[in-house]
C-alpha cells in the first residue's frame, strides 16, 4: 500500500522520518499508517516468481526494513502503537529526502522491477538528458561492465541503479 507524498496538505509541524520496521512488516506498517491518516511512502518493486508452474508477481519493498513516514509530534504515539517499529531515525535534510524519494518513485514508475543496491560515494554526478529516465540525477557507475546511474537515498545508505546509455548523460 502506497500513499503519495502530498506536501501541500501536511501541517507545518509534520516532518519526514525513516522508520526501521520489524522484519517483513513494512507493507503492514504502511497500511497501518494509511488507516490512521499518517502520510507514508513505501517504495515497492515487482518480483515475478514461478510457483508450481504458475507465474506470481508480488510487490516487495525496495529498501527492506525501511518505511518513510511523515507525522507531527501528536501523531508519534499512533506510529509507536503499531508495535511494528524497531527505531525511528530523524531526517536532518527534509528537502533532500523528499527529492531522493521522488526520484526513486519516478524510476520505479518506469521500471517496477528495479532493485536496490548499496549507495555509492564515488562517481561522477550526472543528469539523465534523454530516454525513459530523463530528468533523474545520480552518480554514474560501471557495474558488471554496464553503465548505470545510481540514485542514492543517503539517509539509509541504499540506492537504486538504473541502466542508461552514456550518450544520455550530462555531467552536473
Buried (B, 14 or more C-beta within 10 A) or exposed (E): BBBEBEEEEBEEEBBBBBBBBBEEBBBBBBBBBBEBEBBBBBBBBEEEEEEEEEEEEEBEBBBEBBBBBBBEEEBBEBBEEBEBBEEBEEBEEBEBBBEBBBBBBBBBEEBBEBEBBEBBEEBEEBBBEEBBBEEBBBBBBEEEEEBBBBBBBBBBEBBBBBEBEEEBBEEE
